[in-house]
Structure formats: C-alpha cells, structure tokens
C-alpha cells in the first residue's frame, strides 16, 4: 500500500497536527513553574517564600497535573509528525499510512543531522537545528539615546530540537501511559517541547494561548455578571438607589463613569479603556460588577468591527 496522498490531504493533516500540538502544549505551558527568587517576574503579593529556590530545568514538572504524560506524548507526536512531513514529505509515515512514533521520528531527525547532504539540518550547541527556509531579517538597532535605542537582534536561525531532552521526556511519559509506574517529567522536557513551535509547520502556540486567555476571561465575566445580579437583588432597589446617589458625589479623585451593564446606573467606574478606546474596564460602585481589561478588549474589538461595517 502506498503512502502517497494528495496535497489537500497533506494540508488537512498539517492543520490537524498543528491544532493538536497547540491544544496540548498550551495546557502544559500553563502549568510551568513561575520564577520566584532571583529575578522574579511574579507580583510580590503572589510570590511564595522569597527564600525558596527559583525553579530550574531539573525541577519535576507539575506533579499535580493529571494526564500530563498523555498531553506531552500527544503534543510531541503531533509536532514531530508535522515537522518531518513538512521537511521530508512522506518520511513521517509507514507504507500503510500509520505515522511513526516520536522515537522513530527523532531518530530520523538525528540521521538527517549526520547526513552531509542535508543542508537544512545542522548540529548546534548540543541540539539539532532545522534551518528556516525563509529566515526573517535581523531587527535593526534604534537611535542611540532615545527610547528606540535598542540593541540589534538577530532572529533564531531555525527550530531547535533538543533530541536528548525530548527522547527522555518521551520515555518518562510512556511509563505511566503504559502502566509501568509514574514517569518523572521535568521542566526541561516541556521547554524542549515548546521550542518545536518555532518550526514553520507549527507556529500556533501563541495564538492558541491568546484564545485560551480570551475564553477564560469571557467565562469569568459571566460569573462576575451573575454575582453582581445576585448582589443587586440582595441589597434591594432602595439601597441600590442610595448607593447610586452617593456615588454621584463629586470627588477630586473621581474616575470617568459609565452606565453599568448590570444595574444600569451611571456608576461604572472606569479604570481604563480597551485598545480602541471604546469600552471601559473597571468596577461598578453599586452592584460591584467588574469588567476585566481582556473583556473590554474583546468587546471593544467587536465594536470596532461594527463601526467599520456601518
């Protein structure tokens, strides 16, 4: 049986593999440990003990996350199949159409790196680099002494494939998936997996993560509205009117006010606006409904599109 398929089928397979990688890798990325001591990027209130060591690549990855081994394996298999199919069409599958497992695909990539005729694959810094077919131009330096005076940056030459880390991660993930005990995934394994997104056949993780943040913000907004409606019913109409009158008192620190979408009083205190300056985020002084910046951006974008159609 031949494994030759049409261009349309290859494109459809590529889309499915990229989407599967994005879903699984985004979930794994969301549970990576946050940096703490030694240059923490976490807000002080959210930090743990400041004397705790900062997480390293050797830290166990999210031991509390159920199904992490399956997520890792699915993301790795999908990513490698997408990369190999893009670089060497047909080499990702057997003659019967079944895709090779991750271990075989990694072996293939290692062989390509050792092949002097394979000019698109090189070994660099202990890993394999699949060179970009259409590399991006270097980012130029800005004007010295101004806010644009940044250092020139050269984009990555290609996709870094840490074969050793990926092979070890695949072996660890297989332990629990095959009932051979609990595998120990490390942060290094997950980081090596996320590096694969740089390949031109993928490059989907950022967009998928943005979609996750948006969906999470919209779900949270539904909860905020429900709580505000319940609170409004609890305090009653008289108390709501009293609060609205009190909120109307002048203040030198007063923020802009808008009509609240829940209680309909002109008491929604705006802390800022969306990217298009149409929808405010903040909190109502009567019913306590809170609109987050993410939801304001989403509603502002919808309003912006509507204005273009009008």
SVG drawing of the C-alpha trace seen along z (x, -y; Angstrom):
<svg xmlns="http://www.w3.org/2000/svg" viewBox="-36 -68 65 70">
<polyline fill="none" stroke="black" stroke-width="0.4" points="0.0,0.0 1.4,-3.4 1.6,-6.2 1.3,-8.8 -1.5,-11.3 -2.8,-14.3 -1.8,-17.9 -5.2,-18.6 -4.8,-15.6 -1.4,-16.8 -2.6,-20.2 -5.5,-18.9 -3.2,-16.6 -0.8,-19.5 -3.7,-21.6 -4.9,-18.8 -1.4,-18.1 -0.7,-21.8 -4.0,-22.2 -3.4,-19.0 0.0,-20.3 -1.3,-23.7 -4.1,-22.4 -1.8,-20.0 1.3,-22.3 -0.7,-25.3 -2.1,-23.2 1.4,-22.1 2.8,-25.7 0.1,-27.0 1.5,-24.8 5.2,-25.6 6.6,-26.9 6.8,-30.6 10.1,-32.2 10.4,-33.4 13.7,-34.2 16.4,-35.7 14.7,-38.0 11.1,-37.1 8.5,-38.1 5.6,-37.4 3.9,-40.2 5.1,-40.4 1.7,-39.5 1.7,-36.3 5.2,-35.2 5.8,-32.3 8.6,-32.3 11.3,-34.6 13.9,-32.2 12.6,-29.4 15.0,-28.5 13.9,-29.5 12.7,-26.6 15.3,-25.1 15.1,-22.8 15.7,-19.9 12.5,-20.5 9.7,-17.9 7.1,-19.3 3.6,-19.9 3.3,-16.6 -0.3,-17.6 -1.5,-17.9 -3.4,-14.8 -2.8,-13.5 0.4,-15.4 2.2,-12.4 -0.6,-12.0 -0.5,-15.7 3.2,-15.6 3.1,-12.5 0.3,-13.8 1.9,-17.2 5.3,-15.6 4.0,-13.1 1.9,-15.7 4.7,-18.3 7.3,-15.8 5.0,-14.4 4.2,-17.9 7.9,-18.9 9.0,-15.8 6.1,-15.9 7.0,-19.4 10.7,-18.9 10.8,-15.4 7.3,-14.6 6.3,-11.0 9.0,-10.1 6.7,-10.7 4.6,-7.6 4.9,-3.9 3.8,-2.5 0.4,-1.6 -0.1,-5.3 0.5,-4.9 2.6,-7.7 5.9,-6.7 6.1,-7.1 8.1,-10.0 11.1,-7.9 11.4,-6.9 10.9,-10.5 13.6,-11.7 15.9,-9.0 15.2,-10.2 16.0,-13.8 19.3,-12.7 20.2,-10.8 19.4,-13.9 21.7,-15.9 24.5,-13.5 23.9,-13.5 26.4,-15.9 24.0,-16.3 21.1,-17.5 22.0,-21.2 18.8,-22.3 19.8,-20.4 22.8,-21.2 24.1,-20.4 24.5,-23.4 25.0,-23.8 24.3,-20.2 21.0,-20.2 19.8,-19.9 18.8,-23.0 16.4,-22.8 17.3,-25.9 14.5,-28.2 13.8,-28.1 12.8,-31.8 14.7,-33.4 13.4,-36.7 15.7,-39.7 17.7,-40.9 16.0,-43.5 17.9,-46.8 19.3,-48.9 17.4,-52.0 18.6,-55.6 21.0,-55.8 19.9,-57.9 16.2,-57.5 13.5,-55.1 14.2,-53.4 17.8,-52.9 17.6,-49.1 20.2,-46.6 20.1,-45.0 18.6,-41.5 19.1,-38.5 16.2,-36.2 16.7,-32.5 18.3,-30.6 15.8,-27.8 13.9,-25.4 15.9,-24.0 15.3,-20.3 16.9,-19.1 16.7,-15.4 18.1,-14.1 15.5,-16.0 12.7,-15.0 13.7,-11.4 14.0,-11.3 10.7,-13.1 9.0,-10.6 10.4,-7.7 9.2,-9.1 5.8,-9.9 5.5,-6.3 5.9,-4.8 2.6,-5.9 0.8,-5.7 1.8,-2.1 1.2,-1.2 4.8,-0.9 4.8,-3.3 5.0,-7.0 7.2,-8.8 9.1,-11.9 8.6,-14.7 10.9,-17.7 10.5,-21.3 13.4,-20.8 11.3,-18.2 8.4,-20.6 10.6,-23.5 12.2,-21.4 8.7,-20.5 7.6,-24.2 10.7,-25.0 9.3,-22.9 6.6,-25.6 9.2,-27.7 9.0,-25.5 7.1,-26.9 4.7,-23.9 3.5,-24.9 3.9,-28.4 0.4,-28.1 1.1,-28.2 0.9,-31.9 -2.5,-32.2 -3.9,-29.3 -2.8,-30.7 -4.4,-34.0 -7.6,-32.2 -7.4,-30.4 -6.9,-33.7 -9.9,-35.2 -12.2,-32.3 -11.1,-32.2 -11.8,-36.0 -15.3,-35.6 -16.2,-32.7 -15.1,-34.8 -17.2,-37.7 -20.3,-35.5 -19.6,-34.7 -19.0,-38.4 -22.3,-39.3 -24.2,-36.6 -22.7,-37.6 -23.5,-41.2 -27.1,-40.4 -27.4,-38.3 -25.9,-41.0 -28.2,-43.6 -31.2,-41.5 -29.9,-41.0 -29.4,-44.7 -32.7,-45.8 -33.8,-48.7 -33.8,-51.3 -30.2,-50.5 -29.1,-50.5 -30.5,-54.0 -28.9,-55.2 -25.5,-53.9 -26.0,-55.5 -26.8,-58.9 -23.8,-58.6 -21.5,-57.6 -22.6,-60.8 -20.9,-63.0 -18.0,-65.0 -14.5,-63.8 -11.1,-65.1 -10.1,-61.5 -13.2,-60.6 -12.7,-58.4 -14.8,-58.5 -18.3,-57.0 -20.3,-54.9 -23.6,-53.1 -23.2,-49.7 -24.4,-46.9 -25.9,-45.0 -27.6,-47.6 -28.0,-50.3 -26.9,-53.1 -24.3,-55.6 -21.9,-54.2 -19.4,-52.0 -16.1,-53.5 -13.7,-53.3 -10.0,-52.5 -9.0,-52.4 -10.2,-51.6 -9.7,-48.9 -7.2,-49.2 -9.6,-51.2 -10.8,-53.5 -14.4,-52.3 -15.1,-50.1 -14.0,-50.7 -12.8,-48.3 -13.3,-48.8 -16.0,-48.2 -19.5,-49.4 -19.9,-51.2 -23.4,-49.9 -23.5,-46.2 -19.7,-45.6 -19.8,-44.2 -16.2,-44.0 -15.2,-44.1 -11.6,-43.0 -9.2,-44.6 -9.4,-41.4 -13.2,-41.5 -13.0,-45.2 -10.6,-44.5 -12.9,-41.8 -16.0,-44.0 -14.0,-46.9 -12.8,-44.9 -16.4,-43.8 -17.5,-47.5 -14.6,-48.5 -15.6,-45.9 -19.2,-47.0 -18.1,-50.6 -16.2,-49.5 -19.4,-47.9 -21.6,-51.0"/>
</svg>
